[in-house]
C-alpha cells in the first residue's frame, strides 16, 4: 500500500468525528458503536451480546455483587458407615450412614448410585465428624443388602420422597437453598496513540471504508477507526481471557508504580465452572455435552446454547456430523445438499453449522476470529496435522438463556467509564476536541495523543450451564 501525502483542505475530504459525543455521553453512544462494529466485524461477540444489545448496567463502584442460583442440591457424599461387610441392610435390619450435614430429612427415601433405596428412620445424630442417619433398606426380600461400593467414603446418595405411616404420622421438615452471592471487581484497561502535527493532515490517494460504510481518504479517519477497533478487540480479549488476581477477601496481588491496586476480573473462560477436553470430536461427544448442559438449564427462559470456536473447531464440528451420517448409512448426500450442478459443472461444498439435539434443543456454531488470530492463539502451540493454533480448536459452549427475566450474559461497567476517550493536545488539536485557534495546550509535544479507557467486566450469571472444551492431543 502506497500513500501519497497531501495537505488537507475542506475540498479534498471531510471528516466526521465521534470524539466529542464520546466525551459527553459515553453510556449512550458506546452501545451503538459496539452494535455497529459487532455487526460489521464480528470480532467482538461478547461486547455485542452484552453491551451492544444493552444487556448491561453501570455501577458506581469497582466492586460488584450478583446472585447466582445453581441446581437445587439433592445429593450428599457419604462420610462413613458404622457397619461394614457385605451384609449391611440384610434382614431389614437398621444401619447407620454418616453424612457431612443435616441436609437429608427424616422419613425420606435416599438412593445410591447403584440404585439401592433406603428410608431414613429417625432424626440424624451428630457423630464421627458429621451426622449419623439410621436407615432401613427398601426391598421386598430379606436377602437384599447395600452394595459395598455404596458404603465407601465419597459415595453419593440422593434424596427422593418421604413415605409415612398410614395414620397418625407427624410432619417432617424442609431445607432451603438460597442463591449464592458472588463478588468481583471491574477491570480498568487503557490504550493510547499519538498523532504527529504533519500526519494529522495526510490524505491518501484512495478512499478507506470506515464504520457504517462511510468513505474517507483522510488517513487520520482510518487510523482513528482502526485504533478504536483495536481497543475493542483488547477489551474482547479481557472479556474472554481475564484471569482473577485477587483473593476471597478482594485483596489484589498486583500494584502499579503509584501503589494503586490493579484489579483483573475473571473473563468468561475463568468464570465457566465446567472444563473438558477432546482429541477427536464426535457426534456422541456433542450429544452428551449438550444433554448435560441443558439438563441444568431447567429454569431458563428462551434457552439458547452457542458454540464459539475457531476455524479448527468449525472443521471438527462439520467432520463429526458427516462421520456420524456416514457411519449410520444416511443416504441422499447429493440431493442438492452437498453437491450442486450437473454434467461437468459440479459444485461441492455444504457444511454443518447447526445441530438439533434429540431433546429438541438447537445449537448454533459461531466462528470467533479471536481463537484463530488473537494473542493467545498466536502464542499457543500448533496442531500437528493442520498447523493451526491449537486454540483454534477450542469450543466454548455458552449459555445465552434468560433467567428470572435477565440475560445470562451481562456487561457491568463503571458509571461514566463505559468507554472514555480524550486527547492531550500539543501543537495540534485533533478534529472534534475543540478549537485549534486557542493558545492553551496541555503539552509541549509537537503533535497530540489520544487515550481510551474502560472499566468493566462481562458477567456470566449462571456459571454451571456453560462448558469450556479444549483440544488435547497429549
C-alpha positions, 0 to 999 in steps of 0.5 A: 500500500502506497500513500501519497501525502497531501495537505488537507483542505475542506475540498479534498475530504471531510471528516466526521468525528465521534470524539466529542459525543464520546466525551459527553455521553459515553453510556449512550453512544458506546452501545451503538458503536459496539452494535455497529462494529459487532455487526460489521466485524464480528470480532467482538461477540461478547461486547455485542451480546452484552453491551451492544444489545444493552444487556448491561448496567453501570455501577458506581463502584469497582466492586460488584455483587450478583446472585447466582442460583445453581441446581437445587442440591439433592445429593450428599457424599457419604462420610462413613458407615458404622457397619461394614461387610457385605451384609449391611441392610440384610434382614431389614435390619437398621444401619447407620450412614454418616453424612457431612450435614443435616441436609437429608430429612427424616422419613425420606427415601435416599438412593445410591448410585447403584440404585439401592433405596433406603428410608431414613428412620429417625432424626440424624445424630451428630457423630464421627465428624458429621451426622449419623442417619439410621436407615432401613433398606427398601426391598421386598426380600430379606436377602437384599443388602447395600452394595459395598461400593455404596458404603465407601467414603465419597459415595453419593446418595440422593434424596427422593420422597418421604413415605409415612405411616398410614395414620397418625404420622407427624410432619417432617421438615424442609431445607432451603437453598438460597442463591449464592452471592458472588463478588468481583471487581471491574477491570480498568484497561487503557490504550493510547496513540499519538498523532504527529502535527504533519500526519494529522493532515495526510490524505491518501490517494484512495478512499478507506471504508470506515464504520457504517460504510462511510468513505474517507481518504483522510488517513487520520479517519482510518487510523482513528477507526482502526485504533478504536477497533483495536481497543475493542478487540483488547477489551474482547480479549479481557472479556474472554481471557481475564484471569482473577488476581485477587483473593476471597477477601478482594485483596489484589496481588498486583500494584502499579508504580503509584501503589494503586491496586490493579484489579483483573476480573475473571473473563468468561473462560475463568468464570465457566465452572465446567472444563473438558477436553477432546482429541477427536470430536464426535457426534456422541461427544456433542450429544452428551455435552449438550444433554448435560448442559441443558439438563441444568438449564431447567429454569431458563427462559428462551434457552439458547446454547452457542458454540464459539470456536475457531476455524479448527473447531468449525472443521471438527464440528462439520467432520463429526456430523458427516462421520456420524451420517456416514457411519449410520448409512444416511443416504441422499448426500447429493440431493442438492445438499452437498453437491450442486450442478450437473454434467461437468459443472459440479459444485461441492461444498455444504457444511454443518453449522447447526445441530438439533439435539434429540431433546429438541434443543438447537445449537448454533456454531459461531466462528470467533476470529479471536481463537484463530488470530488473537494473542493467545492463539498466536502464542499457543502451540500448533496442531500437528496435522493442520498447523493451526493454533491449537486454540483454534480448536477450542469450543466454548459452549455458552449459555445465552438463556434468560433467567428470572427475566435477565440475560445470562450474559451481562456487561457491568461497567463503571458509571461514566467509564463505559468507554472514555476517550480524550486527547492531550493536545500539543501543537495540534488539536485533533478534529472534534476536541475543540478549537485549534485557534486557542493558545492553551495546550496541555503539552509541549509535544509537537503533535497530540495523543489520544487515550481510551479507557474502560472499566468493566467486566462481562458477567456470566450469571449462571456459571454451571450451564456453560462448558469450556472444551479444549483440544488435547492431543497429549 
